[in-house]
Amino acid sequence: MSPLNSRLVRVTFAGPELDGLVVREPGASIRLLLPPRDASELVIPIWRGNEFLLPDDVKPTIRTFTPSLMEATSRQLKLDVVLHGNGVASEWAANARVGDSAAVSGPGRGYTITTNASDYLIGGDESAIPAIRQLLVAMPTSIPTRVCIEVTSLDVRVDLVHADHVSVDWLASTPGAPPGTALADAAIAAPIAPDTRVWIAGEAAAVQRVRRHLFAEREFPRTQATIRGYWKHGRAGTAD
């Protein structure tokens, strides 16, 4: 585990077990199986007909992440985890040590960049930074790309990409407002052309505001926007 700033840490997984895990598209996800809070040993769940369960019939602790980096040649998978104090994955990441066990599966389907788009609008919160980084790396230099990222503090800013076609606005969370308010406000106010492509991810209620604005008020084509709720404010243990 290596700190990136006051809110983000990078956890590196390594070993021959990662052979065959290839992330081919930006924004693809992997699933992370962790030991329960009250246990140090990792137990692999068993398929019980319609779901995976542990031997005592308890649901396993599984969280979904976008890999920050996959290095197939060195058999390393790197995940950036937000530390917020009340999630299973954030607690695990804060205390991870060399030799600790976890299991990963995937990857899930990623995102295909539309190379003939006039421009891109990309938005997210801290949980979306790894996916946003991947999208920017894969984005053709011919496509102007606007990025807005909401963070709890501007001290959380990280390097993403240095390129003339990309502009990044870091938004401090609105004091006293629900998470994602600054992100949703910025996305709703952004100019969007007929051929713009939109990719936004973050807190579920906030991105739902953006979804309603785009599809109901602007009548923006659904095929040109990908909007994902990564976590839900107030739901204990899910905001990892």
C-alpha positions in Angstrom: 0.0 0.0 0.0 1.4 3.4 -1.0 -0.4 6.8 -0.2 -1.2 9.0 -3.2 -2.6 11.9 -1.0 -4.7 12.3 2.1 -7.6 10.4 0.6 -6.2 8.0 -1.9 -4.0 5.0 -1.5 -2.7 2.6 -4.1 -2.8 -1.1 -3.4 -0.6 -3.4 -5.5 -1.5 -7.0 -6.1 1.2 -9.3 -7.5 1.8 -12.9 -8.3 1.6 -15.6 -11.0 -2.1 -15.9 -10.2 -2.6 -12.7 -12.3 -1.6 -14.5 -15.5 -4.4 -14.1 -18.0 -5.9 -11.1 -16.4 -5.8 -8.5 -19.2 -7.6 -5.1 -19.2 -8.2 -4.2 -22.8 -10.7 -1.3 -22.5 -10.6 1.9 -20.5 -13.1 2.0 -17.6 -13.3 -1.8 -17.3 -13.9 -3.1 -13.8 -12.6 -5.9 -11.6 -14.2 -7.5 -8.5 -12.3 -7.7 -5.3 -13.0 -10.3 -2.7 -11.8 -9.4 0.8 -11.7 -11.1 4.2 -14.6 -10.1 6.4 -14.0 -7.3 8.9 -13.7 -9.7 11.8 -11.4 -12.2 10.1 -7.9 -12.2 8.6 -8.2 -15.3 6.5 -9.6 -15.1 3.0 -12.2 -17.7 2.3 -13.3 -18.4 -1.3 -17.1 -18.5 -1.6 -19.1 -21.3 -3.1 -21.8 -21.0 -5.7 -25.1 -22.0 -4.0 -27.4 -22.1 -7.1 -28.2 -18.4 -7.4 -25.4 -16.6 -5.5 -22.0 -17.1 -4.0 -21.9 -17.7 -0.3 -19.3 -18.5 2.4 -19.5 -21.9 4.1 -21.5 -20.3 6.9 -24.1 -19.0 4.4 -22.9 -15.4 4.8 -22.5 -13.3 1.8 -18.8 -12.6 0.9 -17.3 -9.1 1.0 -17.0 -8.1 -2.7 -16.3 -4.7 -4.0 -16.0 -3.4 -7.6 -13.1 -1.2 -8.8 -11.6 0.2 -11.9 -7.9 -0.8 -12.0 -5.6 2.1 -12.0 -2.9 0.1 -13.8 -2.5 -3.5 -15.0 1.1 -4.6 -15.8 0.8 -8.0 -17.4 4.5 -8.5 -17.9 5.3 -7.9 -14.2 2.1 -9.6 -13.0 1.0 -6.5 -11.1 -2.5 -5.0 -10.6 -2.8 -1.6 -9.0 -6.0 -0.2 -7.5 -6.5 3.3 -6.1 -8.9 3.2 -3.1 -10.6 6.2 -1.5 -10.1 6.3 2.3 -13.3 7.5 3.9 -13.4 5.6 7.2 -16.7 3.6 6.9 -16.2 1.2 4.1 -14.9 -2.4 4.2 -12.6 -1.8 1.3 -11.2 1.5 2.5 -10.5 0.0 6.0 -8.8 -3.0 4.3 -6.7 -0.8 2.1 -5.7 1.5 4.9 -4.3 -1.5 6.8 -3.0 -3.7 3.9 0.4 -5.1 4.3 2.7 -7.2 2.1 1.5 -10.8 2.1 -2.1 -10.0 2.9 -4.6 -12.1 0.8 -7.3 -11.0 -1.6 -8.9 -12.4 -4.7 -9.8 -10.6 -7.9 -12.0 -11.6 -10.9 -12.7 -9.9 -14.2 -12.3 -7.7 -16.0 -15.8 -6.5 -16.7 -16.7 -4.7 -19.9 -15.1 -1.3 -20.4 -15.9 1.7 -22.5 -15.4 2.2 -26.2 -14.3 5.7 -27.2 -16.1 7.1 -30.2 -13.3 8.4 -32.3 -15.5 10.6 -34.6 -17.1 12.5 -31.7 -16.8 16.3 -31.9 -15.7 16.4 -28.2 -16.0 14.7 -24.9 -17.4 15.7 -21.5 -16.0 13.5 -18.7 -17.0 13.9 -15.1 -16.7 12.1 -11.8 -15.8 12.2 -8.1 -12.8 10.6 -6.3 -14.1 7.1 -6.9 -14.0 7.7 -10.7 -10.5 9.0 -10.9 -8.9 5.7 -12.0 -11.5 5.3 -14.8 -11.1 8.9 -15.9 -7.3 8.5 -16.0 -7.7 5.5 -18.3 -10.2 7.3 -20.6 -7.8 10.2 -21.0 -4.9 8.0 -21.8 -6.9 6.3 -24.5 -8.5 9.5 -25.9 -7.3 10.5 -29.4 -5.5 13.8 -29.4 -7.8 15.0 -32.1 -10.8 15.1 -29.7 -11.2 18.1 -27.4 -12.0 16.7 -23.9 -13.4 18.6 -20.9 -13.0 17.0 -17.5 -14.7 18.0 -14.2 -13.8 16.1 -11.0 -15.4 16.7 -7.6 -13.1 16.1 -4.6 -13.6 16.6 -0.9 -10.5 18.9 -0.8 -8.4 20.4 -3.6 -5.5 18.7 -1.8 -6.8 15.4 -3.2 -5.9 16.5 -6.8 -3.6 14.0 -8.7 -1.8 14.1 -12.0 -4.0 12.7 -14.8 -2.6 13.6 -18.2 -0.8 16.6 -19.6 -2.1 17.2 -23.1 -3.3 20.2 -25.1 -6.6 18.6 -26.0 -7.6 18.0 -22.4 -8.8 20.6 -19.9 -9.4 19.5 -16.2 -11.5 21.4 -13.7 -11.1 20.2 -10.1 -14.2 21.1 -8.0 -14.2 21.3 -4.3 -17.3 19.7 -2.7 -20.0 22.2 -1.9 -20.0 22.7 2.0 -23.2 21.2 3.5 -24.5 19.9 0.3 -24.9 16.2 -0.6 -21.9 14.5 -2.3 -21.8 15.1 -6.0 -23.6 18.4 -6.0 -20.7 20.4 -7.5 -20.1 17.7 -10.1 -23.8 17.6 -11.1 -24.0 21.4 -11.2 -20.9 21.6 -13.5 -22.1 18.8 -15.8 -25.6 20.4 -16.1 -24.1 23.8 -16.9 -21.6 22.5 -19.5 -22.2 23.3 -23.2 -23.0 20.1 -25.1 -23.0 19.9 -28.9 -25.1 17.5 -30.9 -22.0 15.2 -31.5 -20.6 15.5 -27.9 -20.1 12.2 -26.0 -20.6 12.2 -22.3 -19.1 9.9 -19.6 -19.9 10.6 -16.0 -19.6 8.4 -12.8 -19.9 9.0 -9.1 -22.5 9.2 -6.3 -25.8 7.6 -7.5 -28.2 10.5 -6.7 -25.8 13.1 -8.1 -25.4 11.3 -11.5 -29.1 10.6 -11.6 -29.6 14.4 -11.6 -27.3 14.6 -14.6 -29.1 11.7 -16.3 -32.5 13.4 -15.9 -31.2 16.7 -17.2 -29.6 15.2 -20.3 -32.3 12.8 -21.3 -35.5 14.6 -20.0 -34.7 18.2 -20.3 -32.1 18.4 -23.1 -33.4 15.3 -24.9 -29.8 14.3 -25.4 -29.5 10.9 -27.2 -29.0 8.1 -24.7 -26.6 6.3 -27.0 -24.2 9.3 -26.6 -24.0 9.2 -22.8 -22.6 6.8 -20.3 -23.7 7.6 -16.7 -22.8 5.3 -13.9 -23.6 5.3 -10.2 -20.5 4.0 -8.4 -21.7 4.4 -4.9 -24.7 5.6 -2.8 -24.4 8.2 0.0 -25.6 6.9 3.3 -25.5 3.3 2.5 -23.0 1.8 5.0 -20.2 -0.3 3.6 -20.9 0.4 -0.1 -19.1 3.6 -0.7 -15.7 2.0 -1.5 
